[in-house]
Amino acid sequence: MRRRNLWRSVAAAIVLTAVVLACAPGEGTTPVTDEMKATARVAIDRGEMPDWGTWELEATERGVRYIDLVPGTGRRPDWGNTVRVHYHLWLTDGTLVDSSLENGGAPFEFEVGEGRVVAGWENVVRHLRVGGKYLIVIPPELGYGRRGSRTVPGNATLVFYMEIIGIR
């Protein structure tokens, strides 16, 4: 029994280390140029995930990484605001899992702090501005976690394109 618990602890430590290394900027990251952002926007317009794997991304205090592809000029959402967004959601292998743009084009609305979206969205949206277009990378523990969802496997890192349309 102790040996099994030891192996579980070792496995958990390895997974945690991999997640931390994958989510933290470090060696091998590339400063993102305007040309790289433009190329990313073209891919997104086709519904494809941009090649962001080595990009130097900003990080929130909880480890959500993001970059502005088009800087927003409006205000930042805050707790209790209702935010309207368009988004694409990909798995890291490039599989498009969900999209407000693909599903009739209607923006998605959520109230910040209400818990209707993954914790990573709640964490990062307060760093973004209305009018901005962002690439966001959410670690599994702030996404769908170990269990996953109907369309997202367990322990999946989520890659989002998000456009902040407005705040009410």
DOVEXZA-577588 format. One record per residue (C-alpha): y, x, z; residue in three letters; chain. Coordinates in steps of 0.02 Angstrom, whole numbers. Last residue first. Example, Ala and Ser with C-alpha at 12.3 -4.5 7.8 and 13.67 -1.06 7.14 Angstrom:
residues 2
      y      x      z dolum bagu
    -53    684    357   SER    A
   -225    615    390   ALA    A
END
This chain:
residues 168
      y      x      z dolum bagu
   2279  -1127   -981   ARG    A
   2248   -957  -1063   ILE    A
   2232   -914  -1246   GLY    A
   2138   -836  -1391   ILE    A
   2057   -686  -1305   ILE    A
   1944   -610  -1438   GLU    A
   1779   -544  -1376   MET    A
   1649   -434  -1461   TYR    A
   1507   -418  -1340   PHE    A
   1367   -293  -1311   VAL    A
   1244   -341  -1175   LEU    A
   1127   -216  -1092   THR    A
    958   -300  -1071   ALA    A
    860   -286   -909   ASN    A
    760   -444   -950   GLY    A
    760   -506  -1129   PRO    A
    904   -613  -1194   VAL    A
    872   -776  -1289   THR    A
    805   -894  -1154   ARG    A
    878   -784  -1019   SER    A
    845   -615   -941   GLY    A
    743   -601   -781   ARG    A
    791   -425   -732   ARG    A
    978   -455   -745   GLY    A
   1063   -580   -861   TYR    A
   1228   -486   -871   GLY    A
   1310   -395   -726   LEU    A
   1145   -313   -672   GLU    A
   1102   -281   -854   PRO    A
   1255   -174   -893   PRO    A
   1395   -255   -994   ILE    A
   1471   -170  -1146   VAL    A
   1632   -247  -1211   ILE    A
   1716   -226  -1381   LEU    A
   1886   -308  -1377   TYR    A
   2009   -407  -1482   LYS    A
   2176   -442  -1400   GLY    A
   2287   -593  -1425   GLY    A
   2287   -634  -1240   VAL    A
   2264   -478  -1136   ARG    A
   2111   -397  -1056   LEU    A
   2082   -319   -885   HIS    A
   2056   -489   -799   ARG    A
   1919   -526   -927   VAL    A
   1814   -377   -870   VAL    A
   1742   -436   -705   ASN    A
   1714   -620   -744   GLU    A
   1637   -569   -910   TRP    A
   1521   -446   -822   GLY    A
   1471   -580   -696   ALA    A
   1393   -683   -836   VAL    A
   1481   -848   -872   VAL    A
   1494  -1015   -783   ARG    A
   1532   -931   -615   GLY    A
   1694  -1025   -577   GLU    A
   1794   -865   -551   GLY    A
   1884   -869   -718   VAL    A
   1873  -1045   -791   GLU    A
   1781  -1049   -955   PHE    A
   1818  -1100  -1134   GLU    A
   1722  -1054  -1292   PHE    A
   1814  -1065  -1457   PRO    A
   1742  -1178  -1592   ALA    A
   1685  -1085  -1748   GLY    A
   1540  -1198  -1788   GLY    A
   1408  -1091  -1705   ASN    A
   1433   -927  -1798   GLU    A
   1607   -893  -1726   LEU    A
   1556   -941  -1550   SER    A
   1417   -814  -1566   SER    A
   1246   -788  -1490   ASP    A
   1100   -667  -1499   VAL    A
   1150   -550  -1641   LEU    A
   1018   -414  -1641   THR    A
   1102   -243  -1653   GLY    A
    971   -144  -1554   ASP    A
   1091   -144  -1406   THR    A
   1078   -334  -1394   LEU    A
   1222   -426  -1474   TRP    A
   1342   -561  -1417   LEU    A
   1485   -618  -1530   HIS    A
   1640   -696  -1456   TYR    A
   1788   -813  -1475   HIS    A
   1886   -846  -1318   VAL    A
   1984   -980  -1224   ARG    A
   2021   -940  -1041   VAL    A
   2046  -1067   -903   THR    A
   2139   -982   -762   ASN    A
   2071   -996   -585   GLY    A
   2062   -809   -554   TRP    A
   2175   -715   -675   ASP    A
   2190   -696   -863   PRO    A
   2304   -557   -927   ARG    A
   2465   -603  -1016   ARG    A
   2499   -586  -1201   GLY    A
   2516   -431  -1309   THR    A
   2333   -395  -1343   GLY    A
   2282   -230  -1417   PRO    A
   2166   -240  -1569   VAL    A
   2001   -147  -1551   LEU    A
   2031   -137  -1364   ASP    A
   1893    -44  -1277   ILE    A
   1767    -95  -1145   TYR    A
   1642    -36  -1016   ARG    A
   1584   -145   -871   VAL    A
   1545    -29   -726   GLY    A
   1600   -128   -573   ARG    A
   1771    -45   -555   GLU    A
   1804    -76   -738   THR    A
   1768     54   -870   ALA    A
   1864    120  -1020   GLU    A
   1759    174  -1167   LEU    A
   1730    344  -1247   GLU    A
   1625    300  -1398   TRP    A
   1453    377  -1421   THR    A
   1355    216  -1448   GLY    A
   1493    113  -1529   TRP    A
   1416     86  -1701   ASP    A
   1487    -88  -1730   PRO    A
   1378   -243  -1707   MET    A
   1369   -347  -1864   GLU    A
   1439   -522  -1890   GLY    A
   1521   -470  -2054   ARG    A
   1693   -480  -1971   ASP    A
   1618   -373  -1832   ILE    A
   1573   -236  -1956   ALA    A
   1751   -237  -2027   VAL    A
   1823   -233  -1850   ARG    A
   1716    -82  -1806   ALA    A
   1778     13  -1959   THR    A
   1957    -23  -1905   ALA    A
   1920     36  -1728   LYS    A
   1844    198  -1794   MET    A
   1998    225  -1903   GLU    A
   2113    195  -1753   ASP    A
   2020    334  -1663   THR    A
   1900    322  -1517   VAL    A
   1877    478  -1411   PRO    A
   1695    528  -1429   THR    A
   1571    534  -1287   THR    A
   1437    669  -1286   GLY    A
   1467    721  -1108   GLU    A
   1518    581   -993   GLY    A
   1567    400   -983   PRO    A
   1460    302   -863   ALA    A
   1356    152   -916   CYS    A
   1205    242   -990   ALA    A
   1201    369   -848   LEU    A
   1212    233   -717   VAL    A
   1079    129   -803   VAL    A
    962    278   -821   ALA    A
    986    325   -638   THR    A
    948    146   -585   LEU    A
    790    143   -690   VAL    A
    731    309   -618   ILE    A
    769    254   -439   ALA    A
    676     90   -465   ALA    A
    525    184   -532   ALA    A
    526    301   -382   VAL    A
    541    155   -261   SER    A
    401     61   -348   ARG    A
    294    219   -343   TRP    A
    325    238   -156   LEU    A
    286     54   -127   ASN    A
    120     75   -219   ARG    A
     81    232   -117   ARG    A
    121    142     45   ARG    A
      0      0      0   MET    A
END
